Every structure is written in structure tokens, then in C-alpha cells.
Amino acid sequence: CLTLLQSLLSSMKHACEILTRDPEGGAARIPFETFSFLYSYLTHIDGEISEEKMEAFLKGIKEQADQQSGMVLLRNF
């Protein structure tokens, strides 16, 4: 995804849309664990986001996911 798109968040949006089990046009939810793994992986490949910023971003996403049965929605980022 990252090589095809301009931004990390855009890459994550497309990954969520591909990996979701929601019907087309739905919320494109994925488990936080999957989101965290992909985001961490792509962040390291991208190399422009510090470890601290990555961890802070994931902490905020986790707080939202915890309120949504462990699922990350596109609107969360």
C-alpha cells in the first residue's frame, strides 16, 4: 500500500478497506491488533515518523478501539 500511495494514513485507509469483514460501504472496521501491526510495519518502512509519535498515535487509536469492541474504524484516524 505504502508504495502506491502518497501518505501513511491513506495507505492505512486502503488496508482497512481491503481487510475488513464489513460489507462494502460499511465502517471498514479491523481489529486493533491488525491495525497496530500494519501501522507499525508501514511506519518503519516509511521512516519519517519517530517511534514516539508512532506510539502516541497508536495509544490514541487503542483508547478509541477499546470503546468499540476492540475495533478500529476509519473515522478514528
Stockholm file with secondary structure:
# STOCKHOLM 1.0

chainA/1-77         CLTLLQSLLSSMKHACEILTRDPEGGAARIPFETFSFLYSYLTHIDGEISEEKMEAFLKGIKEQADQQSGMVLLRNF
#=GR chainA/1-77 SS CTTTSSCHHHHHHHHHHHHCCSCTTSCCCEEHHHHHHHHHHHHHHHCCSCHHHHHHHHHHHHHHHHTTTTEECGGGC
#=GC SS_cons        CTTTSSCHHHHHHHHHHHHCCSCTTSCCCEEHHHHHHHHHHHHHHHCCSCHHHHHHHHHHHHHHHHTTTTEECGGGC
//
